[in-house]
Amino acid sequence: MSTCFDDITRGHELYLRHLLLLGQAAPLALKAVIEREVRKRGESLAQLIGKKKDTFNVNYRKQFLQLFQDDEVKTNTDSWDTSLLCVVTFVLFKSYLTSTALQAVTCVSDQRKDLDNYAHSASLNFKTFETKWVPLNSAMLELIKDIDDEAKFECKRMIHSFKSESIKVNIELINKMKQINDVNLHVQMAIQDKVAPNIHGEAGNCDQNEPVELQKVTKMMGNYRWVGHPPRLHSPFKVTVTIKRGSVDHPWTAETSVQVSEPGVAPASTPLAIENASAPRP
């Protein structure tokens, strides 16, 4: 039987999951859609936005002020939030996207607006979470259908992680979120606090007794971890890392290997085994 505290914590956890899907995964998908459509048009993003300046000014004043500053078009999509990405996608490419893709963008846009209603509590009950997650998940899968493989893989990885993998609920962070009451800032705070370890990484994941170069490799490996004991090599040595991710449709069928060698010594004939720490366990 769950306690009242457990229920409260669970509500915050569900908020964080939904927040990250809308604030981190959705922007990645929308940026990939924009990049794909810009390539098709044969003009730069700045040129396309410039042609729609009056439309932004009249119908999307808030986004207009974000895009046009000092007679310059701001096209750094990495700095755009979910709402701005949705508006730009609509205004520039409404005539080119399929009806299902437009419905997907609308779903993301509407859910992002609605999330503001939950920022004060930073909490969602399970029924609300499920009601929101199912259509949003479908919308995300629709958006990433025809984007490049790397972005598609990363989006699928985030969708899976934010739904099923561990989420760290830091009550101190939640209390700060309640005070700030701003969804965009909540996204930044959640990422900075590494609430989704399999996506954001974890601090202090290096063994300080390992050689410095091996520590660098451990950090570079991200969600991958050594199987068994990592090698203890005499310095100096060279480390070559090769990671082969699985297919887009089966992103967790990943093959990984590390080749380690020292100067003047032939590389080990058997690659060191590494497994994906993010992959769901059978």
C-alpha positions, 0 to 999 in steps of 0.5 A: 500500500502506497503512502501519501509521501509515495504518491506525492513523489510519484506525482513529481516523477511523472511531471519530470517525465512529461516535462523532459519529453516535451522540453528535451525530446520534442525539440530534437524532433522538431529541429530535425523536421525544420532542418529537413524542410529547409534543405528541401526549399533551397534557401537558408532558414533566415531567408525563409523566416524573413519572408514570413516576417509580417506573419510572425509580427501579426499572428505570433508577436511573442515569437516575432520578438524572439526571432527578430532582434536588432534587424537580425533573424535569430536562427540558432535553433538550439536556443529555441524552446518547444513553443517557438519550434512549433510555431516556426514549423507551422508558419514556414512549412504548413503547406508542405507537411502531411496532415498527420505531421501537422496534427503531430505538431499541434499535439506537441504545441497544445500539450506544451501550452497545457503544461504551464497549468502544472508548473506551480505544483510540478506534479501530475497524477497517473491518469493525467500523465497517461492521457497526455503521454499516449497521444504525445508519444504517437505524435513524436513517432510521427514527427521522427518518421523521415528525419535523419537516422542519428536524430531518430535514434536519439529521439527514440532513446529519449522517449524510451528513457523518459517513459520507462527508465529511472528518474531521480526525484530531488525534493529540493529541486522540486521545491525550487521549480514550484517557486519559479513556476516556469516550464522552460526553466524547469527543463533547464533545471531538470537537465542540469540536475541530471534527473534522467541519469541514462540520458543526462549522465551521472556525476562522479562516474569515473574511478579516480584510481584509473589512469587519466586517459581511461577516465576520459574514455569512461566519460566519453562512453556516456551510457556505456560501461565496462563488463568486468574490470577495466584494464590497468595499463602502463602509461603512455598508451593509446585507446581507440573506441569504436561504438556501433549502435543498433538499427533505428528500429531496434536501437538497443541491439548495439555492438560495442568494443574498445581496442586498447594498445600501448606504443610498440605493442600489438593491439589486443586480439580480443576487444574489451567487452562493453555493454549499453547501460541504458538498454532495457534488461530482458 
